[in-house]
Amino acid sequence: MSDASTSPPLELRGASLGSGTAARLQPTHLALEPGTITAIIGPNGSGKSTLLSLMSGDTRPTEGLVLMNGAAAPAMNATMLARHRSLLAQETTVAFPFLVREVVAWGRLAWRRTPSSADDARIVDAAIESQGLAARRDRRVTELSGGERTRVHLARVIAQRTALLLLDEADADLDLVGRSHLDETVAALALEGRTVVLVSHDINRVARLSHRMIVMSGGGINADGRPKEVLTAGILGAAFGTAVEVTQEIGHPVVRLPAPTRRGPMPG
């Protein structure tokens, strides 16, 4: 058995889902280090959310291993998983009119009857403050905008206080300011030594934020490395099935689609 003190927060050893023509994820090998931000990009249906589901331990691999600090994730019960990782899923809906502070407090459920539960109230308040929600802490979640609800759930995963955070398109409902605040939050978590994995379609934004990027297509990893290593016209063109242009600006790659060759008249 691996020593948890030296094992990475997350490791996949040949983990796959499905087989043959029904394969949803090809055998995948990767290890994530503490204090790093990894962005997963790729076209719709490329396997990004499937990979994140395996990483979270919510889905058992058909073959291979998913390890969290050296322990097999599928062998963990829900409480142990929740102490190792927090997940902001792509579809997170609260149908009942819970208060903001109640939803954020769900992040502390895995720590009930442990010494750290004594700090639950302080941790929840700090998570609410971190997302600028103090004035809404007693509002019902069902009354909030989509972007505000995303911030509530981000506060929930922050309150969970795990070493590994998995964010599946957390930026989808956020406006420009909201995305900037999300980036500040993710960067701060990494500085604390947390490991953050995020799925996003905003390639240029996450390229500036991430230490590592994974490019996926067809249920497999096309490229894995630093942003400047994987964001090339060849790699992205193969993954997305279209021509792209990549330039270097202020030390970061910038991805663009070519301008349309035919344009209609400009609106008056």
Buried (B, 14 or more C-beta within 10 A) or exposed (E): EEEEEEBBBBBBBEBBBBEEEEBBBBBBEBEBEEBBBBBBBBBEEBBBBBBBBBBBBBBBBBEBEBBBBBBEBBEBEEEBBBBBBBBBBEEBEBEEEBBBBBBBBBBBBBBEEEEEBEEBEEBBBBBBEBBBBEEBBEBBBEEBEEBBBBBBBBBBBBBBBBBBBBBBBBBBBBEEEBBEBBBEBBEEBBEEEBBBBBBBBBBBBBBEBBBBBBBBBEBBBBBBEEBBEBBBBEBBBBBBEEEBEBEEEEEBBBBEEEEEEEEEEEEE
